């Protein structure tokens, strides 16, 4: 299971290996930097997803991370957790997500900024993906009051691919229902 210390170790390794000055953490592990008293279902992963928004070649960044500290790497075999180099398009978040994102100080080497999106924006990304693990994560987040279905619903119209708004609205009803006993 991922925890804050493991995530920080991975982010420091990613910054050192890549030489990038700005990293964006996306995916379920963002909850480690956005909440306290996290239910196990919300950090039941052994990876973090990260991209470098200023990378000259985003694919090369992703390949570098995956090859050096990704799934099955020596790093993963040694520590039993790994980094996943992703693209800026991996997380489907509201168009204004950067307005709510914040840099997380003291988790990477000096001079490296790690940007962590708002947890409800990550929740919308998980809602768009809608895999079993995403639904489990969303349910745990709503039931523990870490996620705010009202805030999520208010941002639906800002999600990419507006043609899927009807399906996202249907899923939002399901997610909001998780707060009921």
Steps between C-alpha positions, in 0.01 A plus 500: 500500500613848418554752776621857510864406570510255209339755268755761607783251438364434150458868420856575613626213282296619202631855537859379529480255211314731262663833583157664463424802722120460503305178553124450513369219716175349369306190588367354820820550701439877504275436799818450706577871462144630517338323794552357846342189651485328163310171470712211375292468181623844393869417508487135408759542226872454467555764234486872439415659166701805404580713199733791428300786343812672370674191360636559152386149407220368725527150351871489578428610860239227536731235354785612727286470814345171394840354411687607812247491784187363332311174545738205503814718521781436746358789704158328513656162590702665776232719658175337378364828366562690180449811293287513188597762247180626341399776262314823577195337335493198731280663761176636359440796732295821480650762270567733795668240725823704515312777684451264795829310478774590739871440520594261776811626677776284642429178313759527226859622475558874533398684186240240395132586524244222537148610408211311659149546355195544719368165620155560349660559159681167534167347603344623177786343308434171679131539429578545129717186501236304697700183556420278800794641693384855419149431628642347820721808547209737438273314741761504777567871438135601514424285803800640690404859402834551322316551172223754450237384248358854488835646393543221249152555351564873468806427283343244266442756225875573501597143422656425160289325241176678582325243282539261792329737742186286512700191601706697753177639646365145534819393678483810722161383630655165590798665671277741694300196615810357666442745786173328586513214752 
